[in-house]
Amino acid sequence: MKTRYTFGGDEHIFVEMDDEMSLEAFFKAIAISRAVQEAKIDGVTEILPANASFEVRFNPDIIHPDTMMAKLKELESAASNAEPRMQTRIIEIPVYYQDPWTHETVMRFRERHQDPSGTDLEYAARINGYDSVEAFIEAHHAQPWFVSMVGFVAGLPFLYQLVEREKQIEVPKYLRPRTDTPKLTVGYGGCFSCIYSVRGAGGYQMFGITPMPIFDPQQQVTYLKDFMVFFRPGDIVKFAPIDRAEYDRIVAAVEAGTYQPRIAEVTFDLDAFNADMRGTNARLMEALHGN
C-alpha cells in the first residue's frame, strides 16, 4: 500500500491508504490520524477518519499547506511501526429483520431497484448464493462487524464484517436513491452495512430496523447524555435478531430511560484476527455475553 496525499482546497489534506477497504488500511489510517492528534500541531482544527483514509483540516494562516503536508508524511513514518492493536468495545445491536416499516418503504420504491419483483432481502440472498432469506439474515448477524467510519449523516456508522474476504456479503446500492428511509434502518451497500441514524434519502438495501437510537442531538437518551453520537471508529458490533415483541419492549425502555446497550471492553489485535478469524470472533462474542 502506497499512501497518497492530496490537497483539498486551501484548508484540507486528504490522506488515502488504499483504493479499497481493508482492516490493514484502516489500522494504518487510524494510527497516523492518532499521531496527528497527539502531535497537537498548531493550526490543525479537525481530523476526520474514514474507511481507508483520513482528512486533516487546518488553518493556512497559522501553518503553511506545504509545511502541513511535510508534517503528515513525517508522522506516517513514525506511525508505521505502530502495532495493529486497539482497546475498543463490542456492542450488541438488536435488529428487527423483515419489519413492517422498512418493508413498506422497500415496496414503495421498487421501480428504483435492480429487481422490482421482490424485496431487498430476497434480492440480496439470491445474488449472494443463499437458499433463503432466513439463511442470508443469519449470515448477516452471525459474525461481528467493525465500525470503520462514522459519517455521511451525523452518527451513521459504516460497518465492515469480520470474516474472510471471500465470505463477505456484497450488495449494490439501489439504481436510483430513495427519497425516504426510516430512521434506524439497517442497510447494506457494497461491502458495508450501516444504520441510518436519521430518516431521509438513501440508496442502501434495507434489511431491518433497530429500536436503539444512535444519534440524539438533544442528548435525552440515557446512554447519549455524554455525547450525541453513539458510535466511534474501531467499535465492534454484534447484531442480535429480535421479534416485534422485543422491539416494542426496547422502544418502551428507551422512552422510559431504562435501556442500556450491552457493551464489553475488549482488545482487538489485527494479527491475531488474521491468524484465527473464527476464534477471535468467538472470543469477542464471549466477552460480550459474559459482561
N, C-alpha and C positions, 0 to 999 in steps of 0.2 A: 504494500500500500504506500503510495507516494502522496503526501499531503499537498493540497492545493490551497493557495492563499489568493484571495481576490478582494479588491476594494469595492465597497458598495456606497457610491457617492462619497461625500466628504467625511462622514461620521461612522462608517461601518467597515469592518473587515470580516469576510466570510471565510471560514477555515473548514475545508472538506477533507475528511479522512479517506473516503472511498466512494465509488459510484453507487454501490449497493449497500444495503443494511446488513451488518453482521455484528455479533457481540464484540468481536475484536475491534471493529471500527468504533463502536460505541465506547468501549473502555478507553481507547486511545483519546477520543474526543473529550470524554469526561475528565481524564487525567490532566489534559492540557488546560481545559477550562477551569478546573480547580486550581491549577498552578497560577493561572492568571488572577483568580480571585485572591489567592494567598499572597501574591506579589504586591497587591494594593498599589497598582500603577496609578500615579496621579493623572487624572483626566479620563479614566475609564468609568463609564456611567452604567453600563449594562453588560451582562454576559448571558447569552441565550443559547443553551444546549439544545441539540436536535438529535435525530436518529443516528446519523453517522457524521455529524458536523457540529459546529457551533459558530456563533457570531458575536463579535465584540463591538459595542458602541462606545465611542469616545468623543471627547471634545477637542477638535483640532486646534482650538485657540490655546489649549493647555499642552497637548502633546502632538507633534507633527505626525501626519499619517505614515511617513516612511520610518520614523522612529518607533511608532506603534507596531508596524509590521515587523521590524527587526526584533523587537522585544518578544513578540509572539513566537517567532522562529527560535529564539534563544530558549524560551520556555518549553517548546516542543522537544528540543534536545535534552533538556533537564528532566522532562516528564517521561521520556522514552523508556526509562528503566523502572518506572513505577510498576508494582505488582498488580496484575489484573484481579483485584480482590476488593470488596467493599462491604462495609457494615450497612445493612439495609433492613427492610421489613417485608414480611409476606402477609398479604391481606386477603381475607375471604370476601368475595363479592357475590351476593345472591343474585341469581338471574332467573326470571320467569320466561323461559323459552316458549315460543308459539303463543304469546299473549294476545289478547284481542285488540289492543291499541296499535301495536306495530303491524299486526295483520291487516287492520283496516287501512292503514297508510300504504302498506305494500300493494294492496289491491287497487287503491285509488290511483297509483302511479304506474300501472302495468305497461302502459304504452311507451314508457321511458326505459323499459327493461329489456335485456337480451332475450328473455323467454317470457312473453306476456301470458303464456298459458298456465304457468304455475306460480309458486311462491318463491321468495328469495331462498328459503331453506331448501326447498326441493331442487332448485337450480344449483345451489352450492354443493349439495350432497351428490348430485349427478356428475358434475364436472370434476369433482374430486374422487370419484370412483367408489362412493359409499352406496350400499344397497338400500338404505332407508334414511329418512330424516333423523330418526332416533339414533342411528349409528353415527351420523355426522355430528349431532349435538353432543354425543358422548366424546367424540374426538375433540370437540371444541373446548369442553370443560375438564377433560381427564388430566391434562398436564398444565403446569403453571405457565404464566406469561410474565415477560419483563417489560416494565414501563420504560421505553426508550426516549420519549419526549412528552412534553405537555404543551399543547398549543392548538392552533387553528382557530378555536374559540377558547375563551378562558376556561381552564380546568379540564379540557378534553385530553385524556391520555391515549397515546399510541402504544399498542401492546404487541410484543413480538414473542411468539410461542417458543418455549424452551424444549424443543425437540430437534431431531436430526433434520437437516435442510430438506432432504427428500421426503420427509413426512409432514412438512409444513402445509397447512391449508392455504390455497391461493384462490381468490375470487375477484374478478374485475369489478370495478365500480359500475354504477348504472350508466347506460349510454348517454342519458341526459340527467343532470341532477334534479332531485325533487325540490319542490318549494316548501316542503314540510317534513319534519322528522320529530317524533315525540321526544320530549325531554327524557334523558336517561336510557335511551335506546342503546343496546349493544349491537354495534355494526361491524362490518368487515369490508376491507378494500385492499387489493394486492395481497401482501403477506401480513397485513396489520389488522388486528381487531381494535376496537375503540369503544368508548362510552360517550355518547353525546351529552355534554353537561347541561345544555340548554336546548329548548325547542327552536327549530329553524331549518334552513335549507341543508341538503346533504346528498351525497351520492353513494355512500357505502350501503352494501346489502344489510338488511335488518333481520336479526335473528331472535331478539327478545328484548326485555327491559329489566332494569334493576330498580328496586324500591329505595335504594340507598343513595341519597343526594351526595354529589361530589363537588359541588360548587355552590356557595352561598354568600353573595356579596353583602347581605345583611348580617351574616355571622350569627344567625339564630339557632342553627342546627348544633346540637350539643358538641359533637366532635369537630366542628369547624369554627369554634369560637376563637381559637388562636390564629387561624389563617383561613381565608375564604376558599382556597383551593386545596383539595384533599391530596391529590397525587403529586409525586415528585419523581424525576428521572432516577432509575435504579430500584424503584419499588417492584416487588414481585406480587402478582395477582393470581389467586386460585378462584376460578368461577365455580359457584355451587348452585346446581339446578334446584329450583323451588316451584311449588304449585301456587294456585291462586290464593288458597287459604293462608299460606305462609307469606305471600306477597302482601296481603291485606294486614296481617299481623305486624309486619315490619313497618309498613306505612303508618299504622297507628302508633307504634313505638317511637318512630321518628317525630311524629307530631306531638307526642307526649313528652319528648325529651329524654326518653329512657333507652334509646337504641345506641349501642356501641358496636362498631365493626370488630370482627375477630382479627386480631393482629398479633404477630410474633416478631421479635427482633432476631435476625439471622445474619450469617456471613455468607456472601456469595463469592465463590472462588471460580474464576473462569477456567483455569487449568484443570481443576478437579471436575468441573462440569463437562468439559470436553473429553476427559478420560472416562467418565461414567455418568452419562446424562440421566438415565433412569434412576440410578442410585442417588444422585444428587437431588433430583426432583422428589424422590421418596423421602429423603431426609428433610427437605424443606417443608413438605406437607405434614410430616410427623411433628415438626416444630410448631406448625400452625395449630394442629389438633390437640397438641399437648399443652397449649397455652391456656 
